[in-house]
Amino acid sequence: MNFEKKPFAPRQMIKGSWKCSECGKEITELPFEPSPDRPIYCRECWAKRRNRKFRR
Ligand SMILES: [Zn+2]
């Protein structure tokens, strides 16, 4: 097992303080740089939206 060698840069979590645009839950870190003009969702809402998208 070799967890230290990764083909990609390690996922960097950006720390901050945001609120989920859907449920209002506090978000303290994001795996990506948040855009000020875009809604931010917590993990749960992200998952929900994803499911909704792929649902047929
Ligand atoms: Zn949420």
N, CA, C, O and the ligand as a Tripos MOL2 file, in Angstrom:
@<TRIPOS>MOLECULE
protein
  225   223    57     0     0
PROTEIN
NO_CHARGES

@<TRIPOS>ATOM
      1 N           0.8470   -1.2030    0.0000 N.3       1 MET1
      2 CA          0.0000    0.0000    0.0000 C.3       1 MET1
      3 C           0.8750    1.2430    0.0000 C.2       1 MET1
      4 O           1.8720    1.3390    0.7150 O.2       1 MET1
      5 N           0.4770    2.1470   -0.7970 N.am      2 ASN2
      6 CA          1.2870    3.3540   -0.9280 C.3       2 ASN2
      7 C           0.3840    4.5780   -1.0220 C.2       2 ASN2
      8 O           0.0280    5.0250   -2.1130 O.2       2 ASN2
      9 N           0.0320    5.0950    0.1090 N.am      3 PHE3
     10 CA         -0.9030    6.2140    0.1230 C.3       3 PHE3
     11 C          -0.1940    7.5610   -0.0250 C.2       3 PHE3
     12 O          -0.8250    8.5880   -0.2760 O.2       3 PHE3
     13 N           1.1040    7.5330    0.1320 N.am      4 GLU4
     14 CA          1.8150    8.8210    0.1170 C.3       4 GLU4
     15 C           2.1090    9.2950   -1.2930 C.2       4 GLU4
     16 O           2.2170   10.4950   -1.5490 O.2       4 GLU4
     17 N           2.2370    8.3560   -2.1940 N.am      5 LYS5
     18 CA          2.4830    8.7680   -3.5700 C.3       5 LYS5
     19 C           1.1520    8.9050   -4.2940 C.2       5 LYS5
     20 O           0.4230    7.9330   -4.4870 O.2       5 LYS5
     21 N           0.8630   10.1120   -4.6820 N.am      6 LYS6
     22 CA         -0.4090   10.3390   -5.3680 C.3       6 LYS6
     23 C          -0.1530   10.9620   -6.7390 C.2       6 LYS6
     24 O           0.7200   11.8170   -6.8910 O.2       6 LYS6
     25 N          -0.9100   10.5310   -7.7140 N.am      7 PRO7
     26 CA         -0.7270   11.0730   -9.0700 C.3       7 PRO7
     27 C          -1.1580   12.5340   -9.1710 C.2       7 PRO7
     28 O          -0.6680   13.2900  -10.0110 O.2       7 PRO7
     29 N          -2.0910   12.9120   -8.2900 N.am      8 PHE8
     30 CA         -2.5740   14.2860   -8.3150 C.3       8 PHE8
     31 C          -2.1970   14.9910   -7.0210 C.2       8 PHE8
     32 O          -1.8660   14.3530   -6.0220 O.2       8 PHE8
     33 N          -2.2510   16.2910   -7.0550 N.am      9 ALA9
     34 CA         -1.9900   17.0470   -5.8310 C.3       9 ALA9
     35 C          -3.0580   16.6940   -4.8030 C.2       9 ALA9
     36 O          -4.2160   16.4740   -5.1560 O.2       9 ALA9
     37 N          -2.6760   16.6420   -3.5560 N.am     10 PRO10
     38 CA         -3.6620   16.3170   -2.5270 C.3      10 PRO10
     39 C          -4.7790   17.3450   -2.5010 C.2      10 PRO10
     40 O          -4.5600   18.5370   -2.7120 O.2      10 PRO10
     41 N          -5.9610   16.8620   -2.2420 N.am     11 ARG11
     42 CA         -7.1190   17.7420   -2.2300 C.3      11 ARG11
     43 C          -6.9890   18.7620   -1.0990 C.2      11 ARG11
     44 O          -6.8650   18.4150    0.0760 O.2      11 ARG11
     45 N          -7.0230   19.9900   -1.4860 N.am     12 GLN12
     46 CA         -6.8560   21.0410   -0.4990 C.3      12 GLN12
     47 C          -8.2230   21.5660   -0.0740 C.2      12 GLN12
     48 O          -9.0460   21.9630   -0.8990 O.2      12 GLN12
     49 N          -8.4320   21.5560    1.2190 N.am     13 MET13
     50 CA         -9.6860   22.0810    1.7320 C.3      13 MET13
     51 C          -9.5070   23.5550    2.0700 C.2      13 MET13
     52 O          -8.5660   23.9430    2.7630 O.2      13 MET13
     53 N         -10.4180   24.3520    1.5740 N.am     14 ILE14
     54 CA        -10.3600   25.7740    1.8560 C.3      14 ILE14
     55 C         -11.2180   26.0740    3.0740 C.2      14 ILE14
     56 O         -12.4180   25.8000    3.1070 O.2      14 ILE14
     57 N         -10.5550   26.6480    4.0740 N.am     15 LYS15
     58 CA        -11.2860   26.9240    5.3160 C.3      15 LYS15
     59 C         -11.9370   28.2920    5.2630 C.2      15 LYS15
     60 O         -11.3920   29.2450    4.7060 O.2      15 LYS15
     61 N         -13.0980   28.3620    5.8470 N.am     16 GLY16
     62 CA        -13.7990   29.6400    5.8650 C.3      16 GLY16
     63 C         -15.1240   29.4970    6.5850 C.2      16 GLY16
     64 O         -15.3340   28.5690    7.3660 O.2      16 GLY16
     65 N         -15.9900   30.4130    6.3120 N.am     17 SER17
     66 CA        -17.3020   30.3700    6.9480 C.3      17 SER17
     67 C         -18.3630   30.7700    5.9330 C.2      17 SER17
     68 O         -18.4810   31.9310    5.5400 O.2      17 SER17
     69 N         -19.1180   29.7780    5.5310 N.am     18 TRP18
     70 CA        -20.1900   30.0360    4.5690 C.3      18 TRP18
     71 C         -21.4730   29.4150    5.0820 C.2      18 TRP18
     72 O         -21.4890   28.6870    6.0740 O.2      18 TRP18
     73 N         -22.5280   29.7210    4.3870 N.am     19 LYS19
     74 CA        -23.8020   29.0830    4.7150 C.3      19 LYS19
     75 C         -24.3450   28.4040    3.4810 C.2      19 LYS19
     76 O         -24.2840   28.9360    2.3730 O.2      19 LYS19
     77 N         -24.8740   27.2220    3.6970 N.am     20 CYS20
     78 CA        -25.4500   26.4760    2.5940 C.3      20 CYS20
     79 C         -26.6300   27.2510    2.0230 C.2      20 CYS20
     80 O         -27.4940   27.7230    2.7620 O.2      20 CYS20
     81 N         -26.6580   27.3740    0.7190 N.am     21 SER21
     82 CA        -27.7230   28.1530    0.0750 C.3      21 SER21
     83 C         -29.0600   27.4200    0.1160 C.2      21 SER21
     84 O         -30.1140   28.0130   -0.1180 O.2      21 SER21
     85 N         -29.0040   26.1560    0.4100 N.am     22 GLU22
     86 CA        -30.2570   25.3920    0.4080 C.3      22 GLU22
     87 C         -30.8160   25.1860    1.8080 C.2      22 GLU22
     88 O         -31.9810   25.4950    2.0600 O.2      22 GLU22
     89 N         -30.0010   24.6670    2.7190 N.am     23 CYS23
     90 CA        -30.5360   24.3510    4.0470 C.3      23 CYS23
     91 C         -30.0450   25.3320    5.1120 C.2      23 CYS23
     92 O         -30.5120   25.2830    6.2500 O.2      23 CYS23
     93 N         -29.1160   26.2180    4.7640 N.am     24 GLY24
     94 CA        -28.6600   27.2150    5.7270 C.3      24 GLY24
     95 C         -27.6490   26.6930    6.7170 C.2      24 GLY24
     96 O         -27.2880   27.3960    7.6610 O.2      24 GLY24
     97 N         -27.1890   25.4890    6.5240 N.am     25 LYS25
     98 CA        -26.2110   24.8840    7.4050 C.3      25 LYS25
     99 C         -24.8580   25.5730    7.2540 C.2      25 LYS25
    100 O         -24.4900   26.0240    6.1700 O.2      25 LYS25
    101 N         -24.1390   25.6430    8.3500 N.am     26 GLU26
    102 CA        -22.8440   26.3100    8.2990 C.3      26 GLU26
    103 C         -21.8100   25.4030    7.6420 C.2      26 GLU26
    104 O         -21.7340   24.2070    7.9200 O.2      26 GLU26
    105 N         -21.0230   26.0080    6.7660 N.am     27 ILE27
    106 CA        -19.9660   25.2620    6.0800 C.3      27 ILE27
    107 C         -18.6330   25.8610    6.4980 C.2      27 ILE27
    108 O         -18.4220   27.0680    6.3770 O.2      27 ILE27
    109 N         -17.7480   25.0300    6.9820 N.am     28 THR28
    110 CA        -16.4670   25.5520    7.4640 C.3      28 THR28
    111 C         -15.3210   25.2540    6.5190 C.2      28 THR28
    112 O         -14.2690   25.8880    6.5950 O.2      28 THR28
    113 N         -15.5170   24.3020    5.6360 N.am     29 GLU29
    114 CA        -14.4680   24.0410    4.6580 C.3      29 GLU29
    115 C         -15.0470   23.5040    3.3600 C.2      29 GLU29
    116 O         -16.0490   22.7880    3.3420 O.2      29 GLU29
    117 N         -14.3870   23.8720    2.2900 N.am     30 LEU30
    118 CA        -14.8400   23.4530    0.9710 C.3      30 LEU30
    119 C         -13.6730   22.8500    0.2080 C.2      30 LEU30
    120 O         -12.5310   23.2770    0.3730 O.2      30 LEU30
    121 N         -13.9540   21.8670   -0.6210 N.am     31 PRO31
    122 CA        -12.8910   21.2500   -1.4170 C.3      31 PRO31
    123 C         -12.5470   22.0710   -2.6530 C.2      31 PRO31
    124 O         -11.7290   21.6480   -3.4700 O.2      31 PRO31
    125 N         -13.1600   23.2320   -2.7950 N.am     32 PHE32
    126 CA        -12.8930   24.0630   -3.9740 C.3      32 PHE32
    127 C         -13.0290   25.5280   -3.5920 C.2      32 PHE32
    128 O         -13.5610   25.8680   -2.5350 O.2      32 PHE32
    129 N         -12.5470   26.3670   -4.4530 N.am     33 GLU33
    130 CA        -12.6480   27.8060   -4.2130 C.3      33 GLU33
    131 C         -14.0790   28.2590   -4.4960 C.2      33 GLU33
    132 O         -14.5580   28.1150   -5.6210 O.2      33 GLU33
    133 N         -14.7520   28.7920   -3.5110 N.am     34 PRO34
    134 CA        -16.1390   29.2140   -3.7200 C.3      34 PRO34
    135 C         -16.2270   30.5020   -4.5220 C.2      34 PRO34
    136 O         -15.4210   31.4150   -4.3410 O.2      34 PRO34
    137 N         -17.2020   30.5680   -5.4020 N.am     35 SER35
    138 CA        -17.4260   31.7930   -6.1730 C.3      35 SER35
    139 C         -18.4610   32.6460   -5.4450 C.2      35 SER35
    140 O         -19.4920   32.1390   -5.0040 O.2      35 SER35
    141 N         -18.1820   33.9320   -5.3240 N.am     36 PRO36
    142 CA        -19.1050   34.8040   -4.5990 C.3      36 PRO36
    143 C         -20.4490   34.9490   -5.2970 C.2      36 PRO36
    144 O         -21.4480   35.2810   -4.6600 O.2      36 PRO36
    145 N         -20.4780   34.7020   -6.5940 N.am     37 ASP37
    146 CA        -21.7330   34.8780   -7.3270 C.3      37 ASP37
    147 C         -22.4700   33.5590   -7.5440 C.2      37 ASP37
    148 O         -23.4410   33.4880   -8.2980 O.2      37 ASP37
    149 N         -21.9920   32.5270   -6.8710 N.am     38 ARG38
    150 CA        -22.6620   31.2350   -7.0170 C.3      38 ARG38
    151 C         -23.0850   30.7160   -5.6610 C.2      38 ARG38
    152 O         -22.4060   30.9470   -4.6610 O.2      38 ARG38
    153 N         -24.1880   30.0270   -5.6250 N.am     39 PRO39
    154 CA        -24.6400   29.4620   -4.3420 C.3      39 PRO39
    155 C         -23.6900   28.3660   -3.8650 C.2      39 PRO39
    156 O         -23.1130   27.6270   -4.6630 O.2      39 PRO39
    157 N         -23.5480   28.2830   -2.5740 N.am     40 ILE40
    158 CA        -22.6840   27.2650   -1.9850 C.3      40 ILE40
    159 C         -23.5600   26.2570   -1.2450 C.2      40 ILE40
    160 O         -24.4690   26.6220   -0.4990 O.2      40 ILE40
    161 N         -23.2660   25.0070   -1.4670 N.am     41 TYR41
    162 CA        -24.0550   23.9650   -0.8300 C.3      41 TYR41
    163 C         -23.1930   23.1030    0.0740 C.2      41 TYR41
    164 O         -22.0070   22.8920   -0.1780 O.2      41 TYR41
    165 N         -23.8150   22.6150    1.1230 N.am     42 CYS42
    166 CA        -23.1160   21.6830    1.9950 C.3      42 CYS42
    167 C         -23.0700   20.3270    1.2910 C.2      42 CYS42
    168 O         -23.6810   20.1250    0.2410 O.2      42 CYS42
    169 N         -22.3410   19.4290    1.8930 N.am     43 ARG43
    170 CA        -22.1650   18.1130    1.2670 C.3      43 ARG43
    171 C         -23.4970   17.4200    1.0160 C.2      43 ARG43
    172 O         -23.7230   16.8250   -0.0370 O.2      43 ARG43
    173 N         -24.3530   17.5110    1.9930 N.am     44 GLU44
    174 CA        -25.6330   16.8220    1.8680 C.3      44 GLU44
    175 C         -26.4420   17.3610    0.6900 C.2      44 GLU44
    176 O         -27.0230   16.6030   -0.0870 O.2      44 GLU44
    177 N         -26.4640   18.6890    0.5790 N.am     45 CYS45
    178 CA        -27.2360   19.2890   -0.5010 C.3      45 CYS45
    179 C         -26.5660   19.0290   -1.8470 C.2      45 CYS45
    180 O         -27.2370   18.8950   -2.8700 O.2      45 CYS45
    181 N         -25.2530   18.9620   -1.8350 N.am     46 TRP46
    182 CA        -24.5520   18.6150   -3.0730 C.3      46 TRP46
    183 C         -24.9990   17.2390   -3.5250 C.2      46 TRP46
    184 O         -25.3210   17.0250   -4.6930 O.2      46 TRP46
    185 N         -25.0140   16.3120   -2.5840 N.am     47 ALA47
    186 CA        -25.4120   14.9370   -2.8920 C.3      47 ALA47
    187 C         -26.8470   14.9060   -3.3900 C.2      47 ALA47
    188 O         -27.1770   14.2030   -4.3460 O.2      47 ALA47
    189 N         -27.6920   15.6820   -2.7250 N.am     48 LYS48
    190 CA        -29.1000   15.7180   -3.1320 C.3      48 LYS48
    191 C         -29.2250   16.2120   -4.5650 C.2      48 LYS48
    192 O         -29.9310   15.6290   -5.3880 O.2      48 LYS48
    193 N         -28.5110   17.3120   -4.8410 N.am     49 ARG49
    194 CA        -28.6020   17.8890   -6.1810 C.3      49 ARG49
    195 C         -28.0640   16.9190   -7.2260 C.2      49 ARG49
    196 O         -28.5980   16.8060   -8.3300 O.2      49 ARG49
    197 N         -27.0100   16.2320   -6.8560 N.am     50 ARG50
    198 CA        -26.4350   15.2590   -7.7810 C.3      50 ARG50
    199 C         -27.4400   14.1660   -8.0940 C.2      50 ARG50
    200 O         -27.6670   13.8050   -9.2490 O.2      50 ARG50
    201 N         -28.0340   13.6540   -7.0290 N.am     51 ASN51
    202 CA        -29.0130   12.5920   -7.2170 C.3      51 ASN51
    203 C         -30.1590   13.0520   -8.1000 C.2      51 ASN51
    204 O         -30.6590   12.3200   -8.9550 O.2      51 ASN51
    205 N         -30.5500   14.2890   -7.8590 N.am     52 ARG52
    206 CA        -31.6720   14.8220   -8.6270 C.3      52 ARG52
    207 C         -31.2930   14.9030  -10.1060 C.2      52 ARG52
    208 O         -32.1040   14.6440  -10.9950 O.2      52 ARG52
    209 N         -30.0550   15.2630  -10.3310 N.am     53 LYS53
    210 CA        -29.5920   15.4410  -11.6980 C.3      53 LYS53
    211 C         -29.5820   14.1310  -12.4680 C.2      53 LYS53
    212 O         -29.9620   14.0660  -13.6370 O.2      53 LYS53
    213 N         -29.1350   13.0920  -11.7770 N.am     54 PHE54
    214 CA        -28.9870   11.8170  -12.4590 C.3      54 PHE54
    215 C         -30.2660   10.9660  -12.4300 C.2      54 PHE54
    216 O         -30.3530    9.8930  -13.0270 O.2      54 PHE54
    217 N         -31.2220   11.4940  -11.7220 N.am     55 ARG55
    218 CA        -32.4490   10.7150  -11.5850 C.3      55 ARG55
    219 C         -33.2470   10.7310  -12.8920 C.2      55 ARG55
    220 O         -33.3250   11.7500  -13.5790 O.2      55 ARG55
    221 N         -33.8240    9.6040  -13.2100 N.am     56 ARG56
    222 CA        -34.6280    9.5640  -14.4200 C.3      56 ARG56
    223 C         -36.0450    9.1620  -14.0940 C.2      56 ARG56
    224 O         -36.8830    9.0710  -14.9910 O.2      56 ARG56
    225 ZN        -27.2480   22.1690    2.7960 Zn       57 ZN57
@<TRIPOS>BOND
     1     1     2 1
     2     2     3 1
     3     3     4 2
     4     3     5 am
     5     5     6 1
     6     6     7 1
     7     7     8 2
     8     7     9 am
     9     9    10 1
    10    10    11 1
    11    11    12 2
    12    11    13 am
    13    13    14 1
    14    14    15 1
    15    15    16 2
    16    15    17 am
    17    17    18 1
    18    18    19 1
    19    19    20 2
    20    19    21 am
    21    21    22 1
    22    22    23 1
    23    23    24 2
    24    23    25 am
    25    25    26 1
    26    26    27 1
    27    27    28 2
    28    27    29 am
    29    29    30 1
    30    30    31 1
    31    31    32 2
    32    31    33 am
    33    33    34 1
    34    34    35 1
    35    35    36 2
    36    35    37 am
    37    37    38 1
    38    38    39 1
    39    39    40 2
    40    39    41 am
    41    41    42 1
    42    42    43 1
    43    43    44 2
    44    43    45 am
    45    45    46 1
    46    46    47 1
    47    47    48 2
    48    47    49 am
    49    49    50 1
    50    50    51 1
    51    51    52 2
    52    51    53 am
    53    53    54 1
    54    54    55 1
    55    55    56 2
    56    55    57 am
    57    57    58 1
    58    58    59 1
    59    59    60 2
    60    59    61 am
    61    61    62 1
    62    62    63 1
    63    63    64 2
    64    63    65 am
    65    65    66 1
    66    66    67 1
    67    67    68 2
    68    67    69 am
    69    69    70 1
    70    70    71 1
    71    71    72 2
    72    71    73 am
    73    73    74 1
    74    74    75 1
    75    75    76 2
    76    75    77 am
    77    77    78 1
    78    78    79 1
    79    79    80 2
    80    79    81 am
    81    81    82 1
    82    82    83 1
    83    83    84 2
    84    83    85 am
    85    85    86 1
    86    86    87 1
    87    87    88 2
    88    87    89 am
    89    89    90 1
    90    90    91 1
    91    91    92 2
    92    91    93 am
    93    93    94 1
    94    94    95 1
    95    95    96 2
    96    95    97 am
    97    97    98 1
    98    98    99 1
    99    99   100 2
   100    99   101 am
   101   101   102 1
   102   102   103 1
   103   103   104 2
   104   103   105 am
   105   105   106 1
   106   106   107 1
   107   107   108 2
   108   107   109 am
   109   109   110 1
   110   110   111 1
   111   111   112 2
   112   111   113 am
   113   113   114 1
   114   114   115 1
   115   115   116 2
   116   115   117 am
   117   117   118 1
   118   118   119 1
   119   119   120 2
   120   119   121 am
   121   121   122 1
   122   122   123 1
   123   123   124 2
   124   123   125 am
   125   125   126 1
   126   126   127 1
   127   127   128 2
   128   127   129 am
   129   129   130 1
   130   130   131 1
   131   131   132 2
   132   131   133 am
   133   133   134 1
   134   134   135 1
   135   135   136 2
   136   135   137 am
   137   137   138 1
   138   138   139 1
   139   139   140 2
   140   139   141 am
   141   141   142 1
   142   142   143 1
   143   143   144 2
   144   143   145 am
   145   145   146 1
   146   146   147 1
   147   147   148 2
   148   147   149 am
   149   149   150 1
   150   150   151 1
   151   151   152 2
   152   151   153 am
   153   153   154 1
   154   154   155 1
   155   155   156 2
   156   155   157 am
   157   157   158 1
   158   158   159 1
   159   159   160 2
   160   159   161 am
   161   161   162 1
   162   162   163 1
   163   163   164 2
   164   163   165 am
   165   165   166 1
   166   166   167 1
   167   167   168 2
   168   167   169 am
   169   169   170 1
   170   170   171 1
   171   171   172 2
   172   171   173 am
   173   173   174 1
   174   174   175 1
   175   175   176 2
   176   175   177 am
   177   177   178 1
   178   178   179 1
   179   179   180 2
   180   179   181 am
   181   181   182 1
   182   182   183 1
   183   183   184 2
   184   183   185 am
   185   185   186 1
   186   186   187 1
   187   187   188 2
   188   187   189 am
   189   189   190 1
   190   190   191 1
   191   191   192 2
   192   191   193 am
   193   193   194 1
   194   194   195 1
   195   195   196 2
   196   195   197 am
   197   197   198 1
   198   198   199 1
   199   199   200 2
   200   199   201 am
   201   201   202 1
   202   202   203 1
   203   203   204 2
   204   203   205 am
   205   205   206 1
   206   206   207 1
   207   207   208 2
   208   207   209 am
   209   209   210 1
   210   210   211 1
   211   211   212 2
   212   211   213 am
   213   213   214 1
   214   214   215 1
   215   215   216 2
   216   215   217 am
   217   217   218 1
   218   218   219 1
   219   219   220 2
   220   219   221 am
   221   221   222 1
   222   222   223 1
   223   223   224 2
@<TRIPOS>SUBSTRUCTURE
     1 MET1         2 RESIDUE 1 A MET
     2 ASN2         6 RESIDUE 1 A ASN
     3 PHE3        10 RESIDUE 1 A PHE
     4 GLU4        14 RESIDUE 1 A GLU
     5 LYS5        18 RESIDUE 1 A LYS
     6 LYS6        22 RESIDUE 1 A LYS
     7 PRO7        26 RESIDUE 1 A PRO
     8 PHE8        30 RESIDUE 1 A PHE
     9 ALA9        34 RESIDUE 1 A ALA
    10 PRO10       38 RESIDUE 1 A PRO
    11 ARG11       42 RESIDUE 1 A ARG
    12 GLN12       46 RESIDUE 1 A GLN
    13 MET13       50 RESIDUE 1 A MET
    14 ILE14       54 RESIDUE 1 A ILE
    15 LYS15       58 RESIDUE 1 A LYS
    16 GLY16       62 RESIDUE 1 A GLY
    17 SER17       66 RESIDUE 1 A SER
    18 TRP18       70 RESIDUE 1 A TRP
    19 LYS19       74 RESIDUE 1 A LYS
    20 CYS20       78 RESIDUE 1 A CYS
    21 SER21       82 RESIDUE 1 A SER
    22 GLU22       86 RESIDUE 1 A GLU
    23 CYS23       90 RESIDUE 1 A CYS
    24 GLY24       94 RESIDUE 1 A GLY
    25 LYS25       98 RESIDUE 1 A LYS
    26 GLU26      102 RESIDUE 1 A GLU
    27 ILE27      106 RESIDUE 1 A ILE
    28 THR28      110 RESIDUE 1 A THR
    29 GLU29      114 RESIDUE 1 A GLU
    30 LEU30      118 RESIDUE 1 A LEU
    31 PRO31      122 RESIDUE 1 A PRO
    32 PHE32      126 RESIDUE 1 A PHE
    33 GLU33      130 RESIDUE 1 A GLU
    34 PRO34      134 RESIDUE 1 A PRO
    35 SER35      138 RESIDUE 1 A SER
    36 PRO36      142 RESIDUE 1 A PRO
    37 ASP37      146 RESIDUE 1 A ASP
    38 ARG38      150 RESIDUE 1 A ARG
    39 PRO39      154 RESIDUE 1 A PRO
    40 ILE40      158 RESIDUE 1 A ILE
    41 TYR41      162 RESIDUE 1 A TYR
    42 CYS42      166 RESIDUE 1 A CYS
    43 ARG43      170 RESIDUE 1 A ARG
    44 GLU44      174 RESIDUE 1 A GLU
    45 CYS45      178 RESIDUE 1 A CYS
    46 TRP46      182 RESIDUE 1 A TRP
    47 ALA47      186 RESIDUE 1 A ALA
    48 LYS48      190 RESIDUE 1 A LYS
    49 ARG49      194 RESIDUE 1 A ARG
    50 ARG50      198 RESIDUE 1 A ARG
    51 ASN51      202 RESIDUE 1 A ASN
    52 ARG52      206 RESIDUE 1 A ARG
    53 LYS53      210 RESIDUE 1 A LYS
    54 PHE54      214 RESIDUE 1 A PHE
    55 ARG55      218 RESIDUE 1 A ARG
    56 ARG56      222 RESIDUE 1 A ARG
    57 ZN57       225 GROUP 0 **** ****
